[in-house]
């Protein structure tokens, strides 16, 4: 069993910042990557950012230059610093752990709301 515990999220005004953090615990072996997905109402879940154990990073185009993903392999944690937030960033954000075997684990998903 793998558990992903997230923290952060909340309500912020446009242009503001938030930081999401996620810690993995349990039977953690062979992690390929960790990252963040988001899902807005009526939309499909989409990748926001991911980072592999080797440090390779991907961002979806809409967050490049505004969001920064980081991880601590020794602690099995991943964080997402979100700056210059926009109303379009409003969504439930899910922490993801991708196993080398090809399956995924998901966190509960903190809500991020960007509104004035």
C-alpha positions as CSV (number, residue, x, y, z in Angstrom):
1,X,0.0,0.0,0.0
2,X,1.1,3.5,-0.9
3,X,-0.3,6.6,0.7
4,X,0.0,10.1,-0.7
5,X,-0.7,12.9,1.8
6,X,-1.0,16.4,0.3
7,X,-1.0,19.8,1.9
8,X,-1.5,23.3,0.6
9,X,-4.2,24.6,-1.6
10,X,-6.9,27.1,-0.8
11,X,-8.2,30.3,-2.1
12,X,-6.0,33.0,-3.6
13,X,-6.4,36.1,-5.7
14,X,-5.3,36.3,-9.3
15,X,-1.6,37.0,-9.4
16,X,-1.0,35.3,-6.0
17,X,1.0,32.3,-5.0
18,X,0.4,28.9,-3.4
19,X,2.5,25.9,-2.7
20,X,1.4,22.3,-2.8
21,X,3.3,19.5,-1.1
22,X,2.9,15.8,-1.2
23,X,4.6,13.0,0.9
24,X,4.5,9.4,-0.1
25,X,4.6,6.6,2.5
26,X,4.0,2.9,2.7
27,X,5.5,0.2,0.4
28,X,7.4,2.6,-1.8
29,X,9.6,0.8,-4.3
30,X,10.6,1.5,-7.8
31,X,9.2,5.0,-8.2
32,X,9.5,6.3,-11.7
33,X,8.2,9.8,-11.2
34,X,6.0,12.0,-9.1
35,X,4.0,14.9,-10.1
36,X,0.8,16.9,-10.1
37,X,-2.4,16.6,-12.2
38,X,-5.4,18.8,-12.0
39,X,-9.1,18.5,-12.9
40,X,-11.4,21.4,-13.3
41,X,-15.2,20.9,-13.3
42,X,-16.4,19.4,-16.5
43,X,-12.9,18.9,-17.7
44,X,-10.6,15.9,-18.0
45,X,-7.7,15.4,-15.6
46,X,-4.5,16.8,-17.0
47,X,-0.8,16.7,-16.2
48,X,0.4,19.9,-14.7
49,X,4.0,18.9,-13.9
50,X,6.1,15.8,-13.3
51,X,9.6,15.0,-12.2
52,X,11.4,11.7,-12.6
53,X,13.8,10.2,-10.0
54,X,16.5,11.2,-12.4
55,X,15.4,14.8,-12.3
56,X,13.7,15.1,-15.7
57,X,10.9,17.6,-15.6
58,X,7.8,18.2,-17.7
59,X,5.3,21.1,-17.5
60,X,2.1,21.6,-19.4
61,X,2.4,24.6,-21.6
62,X,0.0,26.8,-19.7
63,X,2.0,26.8,-16.5
64,X,5.5,27.1,-17.9
65,X,7.3,30.0,-16.3
66,X,4.8,30.3,-13.5
67,X,4.9,26.9,-11.7
68,X,8.0,25.1,-10.4
69,X,8.1,21.4,-9.4
70,X,10.7,20.0,-7.0
71,X,11.2,16.7,-5.2
72,X,13.3,15.1,-2.5
73,X,14.0,11.5,-3.4
74,X,15.3,10.6,0.0
75,X,12.0,11.8,1.6
76,X,9.7,10.7,-1.2
77,X,8.2,14.2,-1.4
78,X,7.2,16.4,-4.3
79,X,6.2,20.1,-4.2
80,X,4.6,22.5,-6.6
81,X,5.3,26.2,-6.2
82,X,2.6,28.1,-8.1
83,X,3.1,31.8,-8.9
84,X,1.1,34.4,-10.8
85,X,-2.0,32.2,-10.5
86,X,-4.8,32.8,-12.9
87,X,-8.5,31.9,-12.6
88,X,-7.9,29.2,-15.2
89,X,-5.7,27.4,-12.7
90,X,-8.8,26.8,-10.5
91,X,-9.1,23.0,-10.1
92,X,-8.6,20.1,-7.8
93,X,-4.9,19.2,-7.8
94,X,-3.9,15.6,-7.4
95,X,-0.5,14.3,-6.4
96,X,0.6,11.4,-8.5
97,X,3.2,8.7,-8.0
98,X,4.0,6.7,-11.1
99,X,5.5,3.2,-10.5
100,X,8.1,1.7,-12.8
101,X,5.6,-1.2,-13.3
102,X,3.3,1.3,-15.0
103,X,0.6,1.9,-12.4
104,X,-0.3,5.0,-10.6
105,X,-1.2,6.1,-7.1
106,X,-3.2,9.2,-6.4
107,X,-3.7,11.6,-3.5
108,X,-7.0,13.0,-2.3
109,X,-6.6,16.2,-4.1
110,X,-6.6,19.7,-2.5
111,X,-8.8,22.4,-4.1
112,X,-7.1,25.4,-5.6
113,X,-9.4,28.4,-6.3
114,X,-8.1,31.5,-7.9
115,X,-10.7,34.3,-7.6
116,X,-11.0,37.9,-6.7
